[in-house]
Amino acid sequence: MKLFDVYPLFDIHPTKGEGCYVYDDQETKYLDFYGGHAVVSIGHSHPHYVKKITNQLQNIGFYSNSVQNKLQKELAQKLGELSNCENYNLFLCNSGAEANENALKLASFQNGKTKIIAFKKGFHGRTSAAVNVTDKAAIQAPINKTFVTEYHELNHIESVETSLKNGDICAVIIEGIQGIGGIEIPQPEFLEQLETLCKKYNTILILDEIQSGYGRSGHFFAFQKAAITPDLITIAKGMGNGFPIGGVLIHPKFKAKYGLLGTTFGGNHLACAAGLAVLEVLEKEDLIAHSKNLGNYFLQQLKTIEGIQEVRGSGLMIGLEFDFPIKNLRKQLLFEEKIFTGSSSNPNVMRLLPPLNIQKEQVDFFIKKLKATIKTYTSIPA
Ligand SMILES: Cc1ncc(COP(=O)(O)O)c(C=O)c1O
């Protein structure tokens, strides 16, 4: 059997990861400024993470959600403490799209409405409801288009208000920082106005923190730079450092009832062990403060580089906008300098999403290599 060919692949075969480095089958060492798509939060094969998952597997890897699993409660407790969202309830699932799917369902169960507001360039996943609130027609199948989504400009509150006033909007879904869209940041005042309007018009506010959460922005959640309390917060990616796990943080105003949501694999023992290990490392190594401090330094350094049109970001979630498509620049960084970086839906924007325990030494190395490499693409004299 062959693989269904949906991914354009670089011809690199990673066989080992360690901290912020990845090694291929030729023992070539790559510096990871992509984090496997913002997934690797505490670093590749962190010893505590490996030990915790290994120990768990030696005891029990899985049993169904029909019996008690104290690891789920431990995970919820620790997540509440570290994220400062202690009064929320947690529903565990397996991926980002599934988290958003469940959040959209909860919103619609709650107020009975079906119309959604999402934002231009936003991405929320590929399952049915999640893809129908994603601003990319090419990945929506006819079967996904079962409810109306309105796409508004980020940070333009007037048009959102005009629409909310009609009273028929079920939910507004917004990324803490737009990732795939090219690191576009909602302003704190915009988020605060959005919250006020959602309350006024009986609309659920869903914060998608799947990419921007878990310390990546220098806060536990990127929305926490604003004074808001979202109704629902969705998480995945950095939550498991590569182990598939996702979740929805649910405000206590939503009442649970048996059977309302469910999943076979969500919250299984192994996934919880991975999730707990991530939170323990984030706390022990103070990685959220590190992400903020090193991120500030990194942003400052990047802003001094000639040839970059705009530097955007927060913590270790950074976008570099050039006045040319970055495809070849990324390839050169990867194949010549052995550095992984990310792309985005904007062909001119490069995304930087390194593991959160990357150090200043690697940031300086990256800056040096980037400066040298972009000379080829701009008119800056060598
Ligand atoms: C903001 C955001 N939401 C949702 C998703 C979907 O997550 P998953 O691929 O785990 O389904 C992604 C994935 O890139 C994302 O960046």
The ligand as a Gaussian input file, in Angstrom:
#p B3LYP/6-31G(d) Opt

LIG

0 1
 C       -4.806000      27.798000      15.645000
 C       -5.032000      26.364000      15.243000
 N       -6.216000      25.788000      15.504000
 C       -6.446000      24.508000      15.191000
 C       -5.495000      23.730000      14.567000
 C       -5.792000      22.295000      14.219000
 O       -5.072000      21.449000      15.039000
 P       -4.849000      19.903000      14.640000
 O       -3.972000      19.897000      13.446000
 O       -4.232000      19.296000      15.874000
 O       -6.200000      19.342000      14.357000
 C       -4.254000      24.292000      14.263000
 C       -3.221000      23.503000      13.561000
 O       -2.297000      23.980000      12.979000
 C       -4.010000      25.650000      14.613000
 O       -2.838000      26.249000      14.325000

